[in-house]
């Protein structure tokens, strides 16, 4: 029986096992790196969306404040106009009353 032939077969089998283990290890590392890359991309996307959301909320708040200021100014101007009309009406009534007294 030729033991060198058997030895060669066993050595080939051992080398194949080592190659398979190395490939498995390399594939596991690649898979881990890909998962890490995807996790980082996902986190960056979530951060980007959160920033966009905050900016949109800030923009809406600013628009609301501007609208509230505009309405407050309109209200103030309307109240001022009404006050001026009332004063003019009161002045007119006083003048009419004085004219009536002078006539009598």
C-alpha positions as CSV (number, residue, x, y, z in Angstrom):
1,X,0.0,0.0,0.0
2,X,1.3,3.4,-1.0
3,X,1.1,5.6,2.1
4,X,2.4,8.7,0.3
5,X,-0.7,8.7,-1.8
6,X,-2.9,8.5,1.3
7,X,-0.9,11.2,2.9
8,X,-1.3,13.5,-0.2
9,X,-5.1,12.9,-0.1
10,X,-5.2,13.7,3.6
11,X,-3.1,16.9,3.1
12,X,-5.3,18.0,0.2
13,X,-8.3,17.5,2.3
14,X,-6.7,19.4,5.2
15,X,-5.8,22.3,2.8
16,X,-9.4,22.4,1.4
17,X,-10.7,22.6,5.0
18,X,-8.4,25.5,5.7
19,X,-9.4,27.2,2.5
20,X,-13.1,26.8,3.4
21,X,-12.5,28.2,6.9
22,X,-10.6,31.2,5.5
23,X,-13.4,31.8,3.0
24,X,-16.0,31.5,5.7
25,X,-14.1,33.9,7.9
26,X,-13.6,36.4,5.0
27,X,-17.3,36.2,4.1
28,X,-18.3,36.7,7.7
29,X,-16.0,39.8,7.9
30,X,-17.4,41.1,4.6
31,X,-21.0,40.5,5.9
32,X,-20.2,42.3,9.1
33,X,-18.7,45.3,7.3
34,X,-21.7,45.5,5.0
35,X,-24.1,45.4,7.9
36,X,-22.1,48.1,9.6
37,X,-22.0,50.2,6.5
38,X,-25.8,49.9,6.1
39,X,-26.3,50.7,9.8
40,X,-24.2,53.9,9.4
41,X,-26.1,54.9,6.2
42,X,-29.4,54.3,8.0
43,X,-28.3,56.4,11.0
44,X,-27.1,59.2,8.7
45,X,-30.5,59.1,6.8
46,X,-32.4,59.2,10.1
47,X,-30.3,62.2,11.2
48,X,-30.9,64.0,7.9
49,X,-34.6,63.4,8.2
50,X,-34.7,64.6,11.8
51,X,-32.8,67.8,10.8
52,X,-35.3,68.3,7.9
53,X,-38.2,67.8,10.3
54,X,-36.8,70.3,12.8
55,X,-36.1,72.9,10.0
56,X,-39.7,72.4,8.7
57,X,-41.1,72.8,12.2
58,X,-39.1,76.0,12.7
59,X,-40.2,77.4,9.3
60,X,-43.9,76.7,10.3
61,X,-43.4,78.3,13.7
62,X,-41.8,81.4,12.1
63,X,-44.7,81.7,9.6
64,X,-47.2,81.3,12.4
65,X,-45.5,84.0,14.4
66,X,-45.4,86.3,11.4
67,X,-49.2,85.7,10.8
68,X,-50.0,86.3,14.4
69,X,-48.0,89.6,14.3
70,X,-49.8,90.6,11.1
71,X,-53.2,89.9,12.6
72,X,-52.3,91.7,15.8
73,X,-51.2,94.8,13.8
74,X,-54.4,94.7,11.7
75,X,-56.5,94.4,14.9
76,X,-54.6,97.3,16.5
77,X,-55.2,99.4,13.3
78,X,-58.9,98.6,13.2
79,X,-59.3,99.5,16.9
80,X,-57.4,102.8,16.3
81,X,-59.7,103.5,13.3
82,X,-62.8,102.8,15.4
83,X,-61.5,105.0,18.2
84,X,-60.8,107.9,15.7
85,X,-64.3,107.5,14.2
86,X,-65.9,107.5,17.7
87,X,-63.9,110.6,18.7
88,X,-64.9,112.4,15.5
89,X,-68.6,111.4,16.1
90,X,-68.3,112.7,19.7
91,X,-66.7,115.9,18.5
92,X,-69.5,116.3,15.9
93,X,-72.2,115.8,18.5
94,X,-70.5,118.3,20.9
95,X,-70.3,120.9,18.0
96,X,-74.0,120.3,17.1
97,X,-75.0,120.7,20.7
98,X,-73.0,123.9,21.0
99,X,-74.6,125.2,17.8
100,X,-78.0,124.3,19.1
101,X,-77.3,126.1,22.4
102,X,-76.1,129.2,20.6
103,X,-79.2,129.2,18.4
104,X,-81.5,129.1,21.5
